[in-house]
Amino acid sequence: MIVHHLLKNASILNKFITEIRNESIQKDSLRFRRNIERIGEILGYELSKTLSYSPKPIKTPLGTKTIAQLTEKIVLCSILRAGLPLHQGLLNYFDDAENAFISAYRNHPDGSKNFDIVIEYFASPDINNKTLLLADPMLATGKSLVGVYNGIKKFGTPAKIHLIVVIASKQGINYIKEHFPEDTTLWIAAIDDSLNDKGYILPGLGDAGDLAFGEKM
């Protein structure tokens, strides 16, 4: 797996990551969503540099100009509900992409710290021979991304897979390396060292879905 860790090099991305982590700033849900969206735009832009393009003549009012155009067919898939702001950021740049959505959540059947990933809803176009962008803001244990990948296989076999994550744990990265094809590319804004005993990223930022849309019952 190819891993791109964007915060290895300082950029304006640092500002947005700082604000989504800051417990006083992140309480503004509108600002939190917008920052996640902007991080998605940055990740999408960096990802776009690795895609395939071909020259195409474009007619202007005063002549023609040949410009390289994206040739890959993109399918953007996000996990509800936390993934929606990240999805929008990517869609701002890949506005011609087809879209897929999945509902996935942690289920603790016996009330213990152990959990399974439950998938209840999946809407996707055909992904066969297309470039799949699979987005999830938080890569904690990695089980959600693996569950989504296993579920979306019924819609075809993508030509390429790109995983887009805002914050990831080292354990989560190692886990998905074992379950995704070797040529998968992982795009991460920030990497944290560990998980707590409930499987949440430390220091992380809390629950991205709750911060974006309010606490759930």
Buried (B, 14 or more C-beta within 10 A) or exposed (E): BEBBBBBEEEEEBBEBBEBBBEEEEBEEBEBBBBBBBBBBBBBBEBBBEEBEEEEEEEEEEEEEEEEEEBEBBBBBBBBBBBBBBBBBBBBBBBEEBBBBBBBBBBEEEEEEEEBEBEBEEBEBBEBEEBBBBBBBBBBBBBBBBBBBBEBBEEBBEBBBBBBBBBBBBBBBBEBBBEBBEEEBBBBBBBBBEEBEEEBBBEEBBBEBBBBBBEEEE
